[in-house]
Amino acid sequence: MVGSGQVRVLSQDGRVWGAGVLVADWVLTCAHVVTAALGEGGAAGAVVWLDRPEEHGVLVRATVAEGGWWPGPPESDAARGAADADVAVLMLPDGRPSAWESAFLGRGEPRPHRRVRVMGYPRGTEGGLWLAAELAGYGGPHPRWVQLDAMSTVGARVERGFSGAPVWDELTRDCLGLMTAAMTDRTMRVAWMVPANILLECWPRLRPGRATGPTASSGRRVHRADPQPSVTDMFKITEGLLRIPQVESDRGRALRDLLPDVISHQVFEHPEVRLQVFRIVQTCTRFPRGREALVQAVSLLGGSSTATLQALETLREAWDMAEETDWERGGGR
């Protein structure tokens, strides 16, 4: 499934030139995608069109934001700043459609070997074409771009139509960056993305993060922390996880490494296995979508074993209890 917020970028004649992603009130894409759609550079106020394949024929007008233009790096220059990172920020002057949900930009450094998925729109595949890859590290035409290596020698290859597409973390479905370039050598399945940390440098107004919870009187969503299980319930979750053989044997290291970087980097080591796994659970409770990330990590690690299914049931019961208590404290809001 495409992560929330992905759109296609079209020229006025309806031709698809690439993709973008809605984050908060802006659409992020690559500058060269906008240039291709316009046939010229992206001056502030220049108009392109957006749509989603599942909403055939519904076009949304977008304009280049004032100060929202960073062309790609010159071929002859190993540039190091965000100024030539190949990013464009688009505004929606008519407002965003109510059905369009915002994506969340992943935080932290893009760690190597993280598995990702990308959907692009090459010619003849206007409904989209999936690519599976893993992050390799910084480098390429821009020293701060991140290399992606294809997971297979078969399947899709990055080509025109993938540019600007959000790179989705396979585990969390967070957007880790924008697909921007690929090797021209057809024997190599290597591409690069503009990582989220550069996007945040370019457009700092993205930094408030995900809008969750109930809506305010203005109609915009307000930020609200996820309810947290009690310490007793966190230990119940911990005991359930320790019944999974691999969690017990490696002190939760593999489980921790399957979590998003922004969570896993906050898990501090403890020599006692029970407290180490407890710290993993406790850290997940402190982040939006921490429950979802932990559930997916456990599922990936343990598969469909009885111990895994029992651990997931304990996890859901404990977190559901926290949500019910939180609801009651808020008067059923």
C-alpha positions in Angstrom: 0.0 0.0 0.0 1.2 3.5 -0.8 1.9 5.5 2.3 -0.4 8.4 3.2 0.2 11.6 1.3 1.6 10.3 -2.1 0.5 12.2 -5.2 1.4 12.4 -8.9 2.8 15.6 -10.4 1.3 16.5 -13.8 1.8 19.2 -16.5 -1.2 21.2 -17.8 -1.7 18.7 -20.6 -2.2 15.9 -18.1 1.1 14.2 -18.6 2.6 12.6 -15.5 6.2 13.7 -14.7 6.8 12.2 -11.3 5.5 12.1 -7.8 5.4 14.1 -4.6 4.3 13.7 -1.0 1.9 15.9 1.2 3.5 16.8 4.5 1.4 19.1 6.7 0.1 21.8 4.3 2.8 21.5 1.6 3.6 19.0 -1.1 7.3 18.1 -1.4 8.8 16.9 -4.7 12.0 17.2 -6.7 12.8 20.5 -8.4 13.6 18.8 -11.6 10.1 17.2 -11.7 8.5 20.6 -11.5 10.9 21.9 -14.2 9.9 19.0 -16.5 6.2 19.6 -15.9 6.6 23.4 -16.5 9.2 23.2 -19.3 11.1 25.9 -17.3 12.4 26.7 -13.9 10.2 26.8 -10.8 9.5 30.5 -10.2 7.3 31.2 -7.2 3.7 30.9 -8.1 4.3 28.7 -11.1 1.4 26.2 -11.5 1.6 22.4 -11.7 -1.2 19.9 -11.2 -1.5 17.0 -8.7 -3.7 14.0 -8.5 -3.9 10.5 -7.1 -4.5 7.5 -9.4 -7.3 6.2 -7.3 -9.2 9.4 -7.8 -9.1 9.4 -11.6 -9.7 12.8 -13.2 -9.6 14.8 -9.9 -6.9 17.4 -10.4 -5.6 19.7 -7.7 -3.8 23.0 -8.5 -0.4 23.5 -6.8 2.0 26.5 -7.0 5.7 26.8 -6.2 6.0 28.3 -2.7 7.9 31.6 -2.3 11.4 30.5 -1.2 10.6 26.9 -1.8 13.0 26.1 -4.7 16.4 24.3 -4.5 17.6 23.0 -7.9 19.7 19.9 -8.2 23.5 19.8 -7.9 25.6 20.9 -10.9 27.2 17.9 -12.6 30.7 19.4 -12.2 30.4 20.5 -8.6 30.4 18.2 -5.5 28.0 20.5 -3.6 27.6 20.0 0.1 24.7 22.3 1.2 20.9 22.0 1.0 20.8 24.8 -1.6 21.2 22.5 -4.5 19.5 19.4 -3.0 16.8 19.1 -5.8 13.8 20.0 -3.7 10.6 22.0 -4.5 7.9 23.0 -2.1 4.4 23.3 -3.5 1.4 25.1 -2.0 -2.2 24.2 -2.5 -3.9 27.6 -2.9 -7.4 26.1 -3.2 -6.9 24.0 -0.1 -6.1 20.3 0.1 -8.8 17.7 -0.6 -10.4 16.4 2.6 -9.5 12.8 1.7 -5.8 13.6 1.4 -3.8 12.6 4.5 -0.5 14.0 5.5 2.6 11.8 5.6 5.1 11.9 8.4 8.8 12.6 7.8 11.0 10.1 9.5 13.5 11.6 12.0 17.1 10.7 12.6 19.9 9.5 10.4 18.9 7.1 7.5 20.5 3.9 8.8 22.0 1.5 6.3 20.1 -1.7 5.5 16.7 -0.2 6.3 14.2 -1.7 3.9 12.1 0.7 1.9 9.5 0.7 -0.9 9.0 3.3 -3.6 6.1 3.7 -6.1 6.8 5.6 -9.3 4.9 6.3 -12.4 7.0 5.4 -15.5 5.3 5.8 -18.9 2.7 3.2 -19.4 2.3 2.5 -15.7 0.2 5.5 -14.7 -1.3 3.4 -11.9 2.1 3.1 -10.3 5.0 0.6 -10.2 6.6 -0.6 -7.0 10.3 -0.9 -6.3 11.8 -2.6 -3.2 15.2 -1.5 -2.0 17.4 -1.0 1.1 19.4 2.0 2.2 23.1 1.8 1.7 24.6 5.1 3.0 25.5 8.6 1.9 27.0 9.4 -1.4 26.4 9.8 -5.1 25.9 13.0 -7.2 25.4 14.9 -3.9 27.4 13.9 -0.9 24.4 14.2 1.4 22.0 12.1 -0.7 21.4 8.5 0.4 22.1 5.6 -1.9 19.4 2.9 -2.4 20.2 -0.6 -3.7 17.6 -2.7 -5.3 16.6 -5.8 -3.3 16.3 -7.9 -6.4 17.8 -8.2 -9.9 14.3 -8.5 -11.3 11.3 -6.2 -11.1 11.2 -2.4 -11.5 14.2 -0.3 -12.2 14.3 3.4 -11.3 13.6 5.6 -14.3 11.8 8.8 -15.2 8.5 8.8 -13.4 10.0 7.8 -10.1 11.5 11.2 -9.4 10.0 13.0 -6.4 8.4 9.8 -5.1 8.4 9.4 -1.3 10.7 6.6 -0.1 8.6 4.7 2.4 10.0 2.9 5.4 8.7 -0.7 5.0 8.2 -1.0 8.7 6.7 2.3 9.8 5.4 3.7 6.5 7.2 7.0 7.4 8.6 9.0 4.5 12.4 8.8 4.7 13.1 11.1 1.7 12.4 11.7 -2.0 13.7 9.6 -4.9 15.8 11.9 -7.0 18.3 10.1 -9.3 19.5 6.8 -10.6 22.6 5.3 -12.3 22.4 5.5 -16.0 24.2 2.2 -16.4 21.3 -0.2 -16.9 23.4 -3.1 -15.4 23.3 -1.4 -12.0 20.2 -1.1 -9.9 21.4 1.9 -7.8 19.5 5.1 -7.1 19.6 8.0 -4.6 17.1 9.9 -2.4 17.1 13.3 -0.9 16.8 12.3 2.8 14.3 13.8 5.2 16.9 15.7 7.2 17.7 17.8 4.1 14.0 18.4 3.5 13.7 19.7 7.0 16.7 22.0 6.5 15.1 23.4 3.3 11.6 23.9 4.8 11.9 24.2 8.6 8.1 24.7 8.9 7.8 20.9 8.6 9.5 20.4 12.0 6.4 20.4 14.2 5.8 16.8 13.1 2.7 14.6 12.8 -0.7 16.1 13.6 -2.7 13.5 15.5 -5.7 13.2 17.7 -8.9 15.2 17.7 -9.4 18.3 15.7 -9.4 21.8 17.1 -12.2 24.3 16.5 -10.3 25.5 13.4 -10.8 22.1 11.9 -7.0 21.4 11.9 -5.7 18.5 13.8 -4.0 19.1 17.1 -1.0 17.3 18.5 -1.7 14.8 21.2 0.5 12.2 22.7 -0.5 8.6 22.5 -1.8 7.1 25.8 0.9 5.2 27.7 0.5 1.8 29.4 1.2 1.8 33.1 4.5 0.4 34.4 2.7 -2.8 35.4 1.3 -3.2 31.9 4.7 -2.5 30.3 6.2 -5.3 32.4 3.3 -7.6 31.2 4.2 -6.7 27.6 7.9 -7.4 28.4 7.2 -10.8 29.8 5.2 -11.7 26.7 8.1 -10.6 24.5 10.6 -12.7 26.5 8.6 -15.8 25.5 9.8 -15.3 21.9 13.0 -17.3 21.7 15.0 -14.8 19.8 14.1 -11.9 22.1 15.3 -14.0 25.0 18.5 -15.2 23.4 19.9 -11.9 22.0 18.5 -9.6 24.8 16.1 -7.9 22.3 18.8 -6.6 20.0 17.1 -7.8 16.8 13.8 -6.4 18.0 15.3 -3.1 18.8 17.0 -2.9 15.3 13.7 -3.5 13.6 12.2 -0.3 15.2 12.5 3.1 13.4 15.8 4.8 14.0 14.2 7.6 16.0 13.0 5.0 18.6 15.8 2.5 18.5 18.5 5.2 19.0 16.8 6.1 22.3 17.0 2.5 23.8 19.9 2.4 26.2 21.6 -0.9 27.0 21.0 -2.7 30.3 23.0 -5.8 31.4 19.8 -7.6 32.7 17.7 -9.0 29.8 14.3 -8.4 31.4 15.1 -4.7 32.0 16.7 -4.4 28.6 13.5 -5.6 26.9 11.4 -3.4 29.3 13.4 -0.4 28.1 12.5 -1.2 24.5 8.8 -1.3 25.4 9.1 1.9 27.5 10.8 3.8 24.7 8.1 2.8 22.2 5.4 4.3 24.5 7.1 7.7 24.3 6.7 8.1 20.5 3.7 8.7 18.3 2.9 5.4 16.5 5.2 3.6 18.9 2.6 0.9 19.5 2.3 0.3 15.7 6.1 0.3 15.3 6.5 -2.3 18.1 3.7 -4.5 16.8 5.3 -4.6 13.3 8.7 -5.2 14.7 7.5 -8.1 16.8 5.6 -9.5 13.8 8.6 -9.3 11.5 10.9 -10.9 14.1 8.7 -13.8 15.4 6.4 -14.5 12.4 3.3 -16.4 13.2 4.6 -18.6 16.0 2.4 -19.2 19.0 4.7 -17.3 21.3 4.6 -14.3 19.0 0.9 -14.3 18.7 0.5 -14.5 22.5 3.0 -11.6 22.9 1.1 -9.5 20.4 -2.2 -10.2 22.2 -0.7 -9.2 25.5 0.7 -6.0 23.9 -2.6 -5.0 22.4 -4.6 -5.7 25.6 -2.2 -3.6 27.7 -2.2 -0.7 25.3 -6.0 -0.9 24.8 -6.5 -0.6 28.5 -4.3 2.6 28.5 -6.4 4.0 25.7 -9.7 3.3 27.6 -8.3 5.0 30.7 -7.1 8.0 28.7 -10.5 8.3 27.1 -12.2 8.3 30.5 -9.9 10.9 31.9 -10.8 13.2 29.0 -14.5 12.8 29.5 -15.0 10.7 26.4 -13.6 13.3 24.0 
